[in-house]
């Protein structure tokens, strides 16, 4: 286990600060900047936290770093579709031609 992950696990008492659940064997974990680097956050232990991958994705979507380049592992979100060009047909979303 990488030293940084081990230190964060110990500091967080084995829990994800985003969802509050205990990390389990097999969970995918990512190191997150509490204050994003794009917003002035530093690369230091007091600004790092260990999150589940899905929690990291949710946190990144709300922390003001979305769409900016940073060294975190979160994927860039896909652009939203224009729902005006779609209709529901038999419980399926279908694109309309205009």
C-alpha positions in Angstrom: 0.0 0.0 0.0 1.4 3.4 -0.9 2.5 5.4 2.2 0.2 8.4 1.4 -2.8 6.1 1.3 -1.8 4.3 4.6 -1.4 7.7 6.3 -4.7 9.0 5.1 -6.5 5.8 6.1 -5.1 6.0 9.6 -5.9 9.8 9.8 -9.5 9.2 8.6 -9.9 6.1 10.9 -10.7 4.0 7.8 -13.7 6.0 6.7 -14.6 8.0 3.6 -15.3 11.6 4.8 -17.8 12.1 1.9 -20.2 9.3 2.6 -19.1 8.3 6.1 -18.8 4.6 5.2 -15.8 2.4 6.2 -13.5 1.4 3.4 -13.7 -2.3 2.6 -11.3 -4.6 0.8 -11.8 -4.2 -2.9 -13.1 -0.6 -2.7 -11.6 1.7 -5.3 -10.1 4.7 -3.4 -8.7 7.9 -4.8 -6.8 10.8 -3.2 -8.7 14.0 -3.4 -7.6 17.6 -2.8 -10.0 19.0 -0.3 -9.5 22.5 -1.8 -8.9 21.8 -5.5 -5.5 22.8 -6.9 -7.3 24.9 -9.5 -8.8 27.0 -6.6 -5.5 27.4 -4.8 -5.3 24.1 -2.9 -1.8 22.7 -2.0 -0.2 19.3 -2.4 0.0 18.5 1.3 -1.5 16.1 3.8 -3.8 18.7 5.4 -5.4 19.2 1.9 -5.7 15.5 1.0 -8.4 13.1 1.8 -9.1 9.5 0.7 -12.5 9.0 -1.0 -14.3 6.2 -2.7 -14.0 6.7 -6.5 -17.7 7.4 -6.8 -17.6 9.8 -3.9 -14.7 11.5 -5.5 -16.7 11.9 -8.7 -19.6 13.5 -6.8 -17.3 15.8 -4.7 -15.5 17.0 -7.8 -18.8 17.8 -9.5 -19.7 20.2 -6.7 -16.4 21.7 -5.5 -15.8 24.3 -8.2 -13.0 22.4 -10.0 -15.3 20.9 -12.6 -14.1 21.5 -16.1 -10.7 22.6 -15.0 -7.5 20.7 -15.5 -6.0 19.4 -12.3 -3.9 16.4 -11.3 -6.9 14.6 -9.7 -8.1 11.3 -11.3 -11.7 12.3 -11.8 -13.1 12.1 -15.3 -14.3 15.2 -17.1 -18.1 15.1 -17.2 -19.9 14.6 -20.5 -21.8 17.6 -21.9 -25.5 17.6 -21.0 -27.9 16.7 -23.8 -30.5 19.2 -25.0 -33.7 17.4 -23.8 -35.8 19.6 -26.2 -34.6 17.3 -29.0 -35.8 14.1 -27.3 -39.2 12.5 -26.5 -40.2 9.5 -24.4 -41.4 6.5 -26.5 -42.3 3.3 -24.6 -40.0 4.2 -21.7 -37.1 5.0 -24.0 -35.6 8.4 -24.7 -35.6 8.9 -28.4 -34.0 11.8 -30.4 -36.4 13.8 -32.6 -35.3 15.2 -35.9 -36.0 18.9 -36.5 
